[in-house]
Amino acid sequence: MIRVIDAGMETTVQDYPGRRGRRAAGIPPSGPYDDRSFRIANALLNNPPSAAGLEIQLIGPTLVFEAPTTIAVTGAETQVTIDGQRCPMWQTLEIAAGQQIQIGTASRGLRSYLAVAGGIQTAPVLGSRSTFARAGIGGVDGAALAAGMRIPIRKVLGIRPQFLSPNAIPDFSETAQIDVTPGPHGDWLDGAGHRTFLGSSWTVAAQSDRTGCRLIGPGLSFSGRATTKPPDNGSDPSNVVNTGYPLGGVNLAGTSPIVLPVDGPSQGGFITPYVVTAASMWLLGQAGAGQRIRFRAVTRSQARSRLLEHEKACTAVGHMIERDELTTASGAA
């Protein structure tokens, strides 16, 4: 077991790809918001990509391990200590029984990830261990971690020590560039509205979470489709008859864009002029309040190509360095 001493701001059990095939019933996939950092953590431990781990938002937890194991911490830059000793991220870390790990406050990025050899062993709900707290399902008691909780893990020893190559570690300090493809309501904005959306810098609002990333920026203008419509569509130009929302949809509530990520709703009455590509969602997951982001329009063919690049990066193939190799290289230098 892992014993929770302090839960941090919001720490949840997640797995990849989450709870698929339930959106028609209003249940989102959940899973890691930044799937690249999460999947690399599992790859470092030779876990299957689906192994459950912890997603840590901004302020990390304090945990005690009741058995020896190996872990990896990736994602947002933060301070990791084991029994008070500072430890590096993006590599395997050996944990002895009784040792305490503390994850600090993120200094770059928003979400860190902690993977454990063999994965977290909470009971699956509807095919996934991912936590969807608003419905009280998955994870530990269907909620974010709280002090006193105990998290079951599998005892796996003999994990090969390895690091992620420094040139493969993401840098979350710059303005995030997010790719989008046309959404189902692209023709509800006029030409000026599209130019404003794609040509502006947007700021992530503090009222953002795993259900929606709210953006602050300029007003957008609408086409005649939005302003001259049947009354059952609603009075505001951004209103539409209740419609399905794609994962990653850029929802327009008034003129405020809200990106709908892994815990977002599956339907509602606002238009969706753009959709964030699957290969860009992980970057959005690292954008905290005040972060600047820009959108770039790509074709569906370009989106597929970048998704293949993203999938390759998530496996970290070609970017793993075994500890003996690193020592040899340093000695040779």
C-alpha positions as CSV (number, residue, x, y, z in Angstrom):
1,M,0.0,0.0,0.0
2,I,0.8,3.7,-0.4
3,R,-0.4,5.7,2.6
4,V,-1.5,9.3,2.0
5,I,-0.1,11.7,4.7
6,D,-1.0,14.9,2.8
7,A,-3.1,14.8,-0.4
8,G,-1.9,18.0,-2.0
9,M,-4.2,20.3,-4.0
10,E,-5.9,17.7,-6.2
11,T,-4.3,14.3,-6.7
12,T,-6.2,11.6,-8.5
13,V,-5.7,8.1,-9.7
14,Q,-5.8,7.9,-13.6
15,D,-5.1,5.4,-16.3
16,Y,-4.7,5.6,-20.0
17,P,-6.7,5.8,-22.2
18,G,-9.4,6.1,-19.5
19,R,-13.0,5.2,-19.6
20,R,-13.8,4.9,-23.2
21,G,-17.2,4.3,-24.9
22,R,-19.4,5.9,-22.2
23,R,-19.8,9.5,-23.5
24,A,-23.3,8.7,-24.9
25,A,-24.3,8.1,-21.2
26,G,-22.7,11.4,-20.2
27,I,-19.6,9.7,-18.7
28,P,-16.3,11.3,-20.0
29,P,-13.1,9.2,-20.6
30,S,-11.2,10.9,-17.8
31,G,-7.6,9.6,-17.7
32,P,-4.4,11.8,-17.7
33,Y,-4.8,15.3,-19.0
34,D,-1.2,15.3,-20.1
35,D,-1.0,11.8,-21.5
36,R,2.6,12.2,-22.8
37,S,4.1,12.8,-19.4
38,F,1.9,10.1,-17.9
39,R,2.8,7.5,-20.5
40,I,6.5,8.3,-20.4
41,A,6.4,7.7,-16.6
42,N,5.0,4.2,-17.3
43,A,7.5,3.6,-20.0
44,L,10.4,4.3,-17.7
45,L,9.2,1.5,-15.4
46,N,8.4,-0.9,-18.3
47,N,4.8,-0.8,-17.2
48,P,2.1,-1.3,-19.8
49,P,0.7,2.1,-21.1
50,S,-2.6,1.4,-19.3
51,A,-1.1,1.0,-15.8
52,A,-2.7,3.4,-13.4
53,G,-0.7,6.2,-11.7
54,L,-1.3,9.5,-10.0
55,E,-2.0,12.9,-11.6
56,I,-0.9,15.7,-9.3
57,Q,-2.2,19.2,-9.8
58,L,0.0,22.2,-8.9
59,I,0.7,21.2,-5.2
60,G,1.8,17.7,-4.6
61,P,1.1,15.1,-2.0
62,T,3.2,13.5,0.8
63,L,3.1,9.7,0.6
64,V,4.6,6.8,2.6
65,F,5.3,3.5,0.8
66,E,4.7,0.4,2.9
67,A,6.7,-1.9,0.7
68,P,9.8,-1.5,-1.6
69,T,9.1,-0.4,-5.1
70,T,10.3,1.7,-8.0
71,I,8.7,4.9,-9.1
72,A,9.0,7.7,-11.7
73,V,7.9,11.3,-11.5
74,T,7.3,13.3,-14.7
75,G,5.3,16.2,-16.0
76,A,5.4,19.7,-14.5
77,E,8.7,20.8,-13.0
78,T,8.5,20.4,-9.3
79,Q,10.6,19.4,-6.3
80,V,10.7,15.7,-5.5
81,T,12.2,14.5,-2.2
82,I,12.5,11.1,-0.6
83,D,13.0,11.3,3.1
84,G,14.0,14.9,2.6
85,Q,16.6,14.2,-0.1
86,R,16.1,16.0,-3.4
87,C,15.6,13.5,-6.3
88,P,15.5,14.1,-10.1
89,M,12.4,13.7,-12.3
90,W,12.1,11.8,-15.5
91,Q,14.0,8.7,-14.2
92,T,13.4,5.6,-12.1
93,L,13.7,6.1,-8.3
94,E,14.1,3.2,-5.9
95,I,11.9,3.4,-2.8
96,A,12.5,1.3,0.4
97,A,9.7,0.2,2.7
98,G,8.7,3.0,5.0
99,Q,10.2,5.8,3.0
100,Q,8.3,9.1,2.5
101,I,8.1,10.9,-0.8
102,Q,7.0,14.5,-1.1
103,I,6.0,16.3,-4.3
104,G,6.3,20.1,-4.1
105,T,4.6,22.9,-5.9
106,A,4.9,23.0,-9.7
107,S,7.2,25.8,-10.9
108,R,6.7,25.2,-14.6
109,G,3.6,23.5,-16.0
110,L,0.6,22.5,-13.9
111,R,0.4,18.7,-13.6
112,S,3.0,16.1,-12.5
113,Y,2.6,12.4,-12.7
114,L,3.8,9.6,-10.4
115,A,3.9,6.1,-11.8
116,V,4.7,3.0,-9.7
117,A,6.2,-0.3,-10.9
118,G,3.3,-2.6,-11.7
119,G,0.7,0.2,-11.5
120,I,-1.8,1.3,-8.9
121,Q,-4.3,-1.5,-8.2
122,T,-7.5,0.2,-7.3
123,A,-10.7,-1.6,-8.5
124,P,-11.7,-0.7,-12.1
125,V,-15.1,0.9,-12.6
126,L,-16.7,0.6,-16.1
127,G,-13.4,-0.7,-17.4
128,S,-11.0,2.0,-16.0
129,R,-9.3,2.9,-12.7
130,S,-9.5,6.6,-13.7
131,T,-11.1,9.0,-11.2
132,F,-14.1,11.0,-12.3
133,A,-14.8,12.8,-9.1
134,R,-18.0,14.6,-10.2
135,A,-19.7,11.2,-10.5
136,G,-17.8,9.6,-7.6
137,I,-16.4,6.7,-9.7
138,G,-12.9,5.2,-10.1
139,G,-9.7,5.9,-8.2
140,V,-10.0,5.6,-4.4
141,D,-13.6,5.9,-3.2
142,G,-14.4,7.9,-6.4
143,A,-12.6,11.0,-5.2
144,A,-9.3,12.9,-5.2
145,L,-6.9,11.6,-2.6
146,A,-7.4,12.6,1.1
147,A,-5.1,12.2,4.1
148,G,-5.4,8.7,5.6
149,M,-6.3,7.0,2.4
150,R,-4.3,3.9,1.4
151,I,-3.6,3.0,-2.2
152,P,-3.0,-0.6,-3.3
153,I,0.0,-1.3,-5.5
154,R,1.6,-4.4,-6.9
155,K,4.9,-5.5,-5.5
156,V,7.3,-5.5,-8.5
157,L,11.1,-5.5,-7.9
158,G,14.1,-5.6,-10.2
159,I,13.1,-2.7,-12.5
160,R,16.0,-1.6,-14.7
161,P,17.2,1.9,-13.7
162,Q,16.9,4.3,-16.6
163,F,16.6,8.0,-17.4
164,L,14.8,10.0,-20.1
165,S,17.2,11.7,-22.4
166,P,17.3,15.5,-21.5
167,N,16.5,16.5,-25.1
168,A,13.2,14.5,-24.9
169,I,12.0,16.3,-21.7
170,P,9.2,18.8,-22.5
171,D,9.7,22.5,-21.7
172,F,6.4,24.0,-20.4
173,S,7.8,27.5,-19.9
174,E,6.9,29.0,-23.3
175,T,3.5,30.1,-24.7
176,A,1.7,26.9,-25.6
177,Q,0.8,26.5,-29.3
178,I,-2.3,24.4,-29.6
179,D,-3.4,22.8,-32.9
180,V,-7.1,22.9,-33.9
181,T,-9.2,21.5,-36.7
182,P,-12.6,22.8,-37.8
183,G,-15.5,21.9,-35.5
184,P,-19.1,21.2,-36.3
185,H,-20.1,24.9,-36.0
186,G,-17.3,26.6,-37.9
187,D,-19.7,28.5,-40.1
188,W,-21.3,30.2,-37.1
189,L,-18.2,32.6,-36.9
190,D,-17.6,35.1,-39.7
191,G,-14.2,35.6,-41.3
192,A,-13.2,38.3,-38.8
193,G,-14.2,35.9,-35.9
194,H,-11.9,33.2,-37.3
195,R,-9.0,35.6,-37.8
196,T,-9.4,36.9,-34.3
197,F,-9.5,33.4,-32.7
198,L,-6.5,32.2,-34.6
199,G,-4.5,35.4,-34.5
200,S,-4.9,36.3,-30.8
201,S,-3.0,35.3,-27.6
202,W,-5.4,33.8,-25.1
203,T,-4.9,33.6,-21.3
204,V,-6.0,30.6,-19.2
205,A,-8.5,31.7,-16.6
206,A,-8.3,30.6,-13.0
207,Q,-11.8,29.1,-13.4
208,S,-10.3,26.1,-15.3
209,D,-10.1,22.4,-14.4
210,R,-10.4,19.0,-15.9
211,T,-13.9,19.7,-17.1
212,G,-13.1,22.9,-19.0
213,C,-10.2,25.2,-19.8
214,R,-11.7,28.7,-19.9
215,L,-9.9,31.3,-21.9
216,I,-9.7,35.1,-21.6
217,G,-9.2,37.2,-24.7
218,P,-10.9,39.4,-27.4
219,G,-14.5,39.2,-28.4
220,L,-15.4,37.1,-31.5
221,S,-17.8,38.1,-34.3
222,F,-20.5,35.8,-35.7
223,S,-21.9,35.0,-39.1
224,G,-25.5,35.4,-40.2
225,R,-26.0,31.7,-39.4
226,A,-25.7,32.6,-35.7
227,T,-27.6,35.8,-35.7
228,T,-30.6,34.9,-37.9
229,K,-31.7,31.5,-36.7
230,P,-34.9,29.8,-35.5
231,P,-35.8,30.9,-31.9
232,D,-35.4,27.3,-30.6
233,N,-31.6,27.7,-31.0
234,G,-31.6,30.3,-28.2
235,S,-31.2,34.1,-28.1
236,D,-27.4,34.4,-27.9
237,P,-25.4,33.9,-31.2
238,S,-23.4,31.2,-29.4
239,N,-26.5,29.2,-28.5
240,V,-27.6,26.2,-30.5
241,V,-30.2,23.4,-30.0
242,N,-28.7,20.8,-27.6
243,T,-25.8,19.1,-29.5
244,G,-23.0,16.6,-28.9
245,Y,-19.6,17.9,-27.9
246,P,-16.4,16.3,-29.3
247,L,-13.6,15.6,-26.9
248,G,-11.3,18.6,-27.1
249,G,-14.1,20.8,-28.5
250,V,-13.6,24.6,-28.2
251,N,-17.0,25.5,-26.8
252,L,-18.1,29.1,-27.3
253,A,-20.2,30.4,-24.4
254,G,-21.0,34.0,-25.4
255,T,-17.6,35.0,-26.7
256,S,-15.6,33.0,-24.1
257,P,-13.9,29.9,-25.5
258,I,-13.9,26.9,-23.2
259,V,-11.9,23.9,-24.3
260,L,-13.6,20.6,-23.1
261,P,-10.9,18.2,-22.0
262,V,-10.8,14.7,-20.5
263,D,-13.6,15.3,-17.9
264,G,-15.6,17.6,-20.0
265,P,-19.4,17.3,-20.8
266,S,-20.5,15.4,-23.8
267,Q,-23.4,17.6,-24.9
268,G,-25.0,21.1,-24.4
269,G,-26.4,24.2,-26.0
270,F,-23.3,26.1,-27.2
271,I,-21.5,26.0,-30.5
272,T,-18.2,24.3,-31.1
273,P,-16.3,26.1,-34.0
274,Y,-13.0,24.3,-33.4
275,V,-11.6,21.1,-31.9
276,V,-8.2,20.7,-30.2
277,T,-6.3,17.9,-31.8
278,A,-5.4,14.8,-29.8
279,A,-1.7,15.5,-30.3
280,S,-2.1,18.9,-28.6
281,M,-4.3,18.1,-25.6
282,W,-1.3,17.2,-23.4
283,L,0.1,20.7,-23.8
284,L,-3.2,22.2,-22.7
285,G,-3.1,20.0,-19.6
286,Q,0.1,21.8,-18.5
287,A,-1.4,25.3,-18.9
288,G,-2.2,26.8,-15.6
289,A,-4.0,30.1,-14.7
290,G,-2.3,33.0,-16.4
291,Q,-0.6,30.8,-19.1
292,R,-0.7,32.2,-22.6
293,I,-1.7,30.0,-25.5
294,R,-2.2,30.5,-29.2
295,F,-4.1,28.4,-31.6
296,R,-3.0,27.1,-35.0
297,A,-5.3,25.7,-37.6
298,V,-4.2,22.4,-39.2
299,T,-5.8,20.1,-41.6
300,R,-7.1,16.7,-40.5
301,S,-4.2,15.1,-42.5
302,Q,-1.7,17.2,-40.5
303,A,-3.5,16.4,-37.3
304,R,-3.1,12.6,-38.0
305,S,0.6,13.1,-38.9
306,R,1.3,14.9,-35.6
307,L,-0.7,12.3,-33.7
308,L,1.7,9.7,-35.0
309,E,4.7,11.8,-33.8
310,H,3.0,12.2,-30.4
311,E,2.4,8.5,-30.1
312,K,6.1,7.8,-30.8
313,A,7.1,10.4,-28.2
314,C,4.9,8.8,-25.6
315,T,6.7,5.5,-25.8
316,A,10.1,7.3,-25.4
317,V,11.7,4.8,-27.7
318,G,15.2,5.9,-28.5
319,H,15.2,8.3,-25.6
320,M,15.8,5.9,-22.7
321,I,19.3,5.9,-21.2
322,E,20.1,3.1,-18.7
323,R,22.1,4.2,-15.7
324,D,25.2,2.2,-16.6
325,E,25.2,3.8,-20.1
326,L,25.0,7.3,-18.5
327,T,27.9,6.5,-16.2
328,T,30.0,5.1,-19.0
329,A,29.2,8.2,-21.2
330,S,30.1,10.6,-18.4
331,G,33.4,8.7,-17.7
332,A,34.3,8.8,-21.3
333,A,33.7,12.5,-21.5
